[in-house]
Amino acid sequence: MPKGLKFTKWHGCGNDFVFFIDMKDELAVKYDVAKLAVKLCDRHFGVGADGIILILPPRDTTANDFRMQIINSDGSEAEMCGNGIRMFAKQAYESGLVDKAELRIETGAGVIVPKLNFVNGVVDSVTVDMGEPILNGPEIPVSGYGEGEIVRQPIVVDGREFKMTCVSMGNPHAVVFMDKEEDCDLIETIGRSFEIHSAFPAKTNTHFCYVRDNSHIRMRVWERGAAMTLACGTGSCAVMTAAVLEGRTGRSAEIELDGGILQLEWREDNHLYMTGPAVKVFEGVLNI
Ligand code: ZDP
């Protein structure tokens, strides 16, 4: 194990990650990063986090600035992380790896473009162009629902029927709107059964939501590979998309998660824009 390795610990709305600046791309050569994620994410025997993120050099050095790799707390790898990419951009800037406010970062969901927002010369929030949502069932992937959009379609989980809308932001999401706000708490007990349901060949992240008004949504998250988390950036994009597709809100909304608030907008160019905080908690040196 990487005794002596430097890391930083960040969170965005309480969705927390251990970061490694790995510009020589050597961590995955030296270590089994899946095992490393499981060990470090443990909240009793490790650092404690929802996942680990590596800051890597880009494959296309002329067009892009970095590459991001994210591994969930169970050791599985995700294509993208919307909260993590805000922390990634702020850290890259503050640690002097780059000197510009808009970055191009290669991810498993393509090139994602975060932009730093400054207040009095220091980085405040980060706005991310999260790209276009993928709505075609087989591409999300969702099986058994045919080609095309899956909007308010029935699914039976643990013997109960729900109406879901499915969206990929590079990673898969199922969104369920509840009639009562307190019903969102059901995600705590049923989230795992959604995650591993046979309709989702790559498993799924799941969000139980409640629309408060045309521009305010409450959302609770069960993440694929990480169980309940306090926030999900890609998930908030999926929820914004689903709310518009179901005719429940306008194209921009404030989304309240367990750990904070994200601002979302699905612009006419079909891209999702997400704005939210990124907070460095501490840095350290591994001793395990
Ligand atoms: O798709 C997955 O396996 C997620 N667990 C990846 C992490 C997503 C995240 N919550 C986000 O903010 O997009 C970190």
Boltz pocket constraint, residues with backbone or C-beta under 6 A from the ligand:
constraints:
  - pocket:
      binder: B
      contacts: [[A, 15], [A, 72], [A, 77], [A, 78], [A, 79], [A, 80], [A, 81], [A, 82], [A, 83], [A, 84], [A, 171], [A, 172], [A, 205], [A, 223], [A, 224], [A, 225], [A, 226], [A, 229], [A, 231], [A, 232], [A, 233], [A, 234], [A, 235]]
      max_distance: 6.0
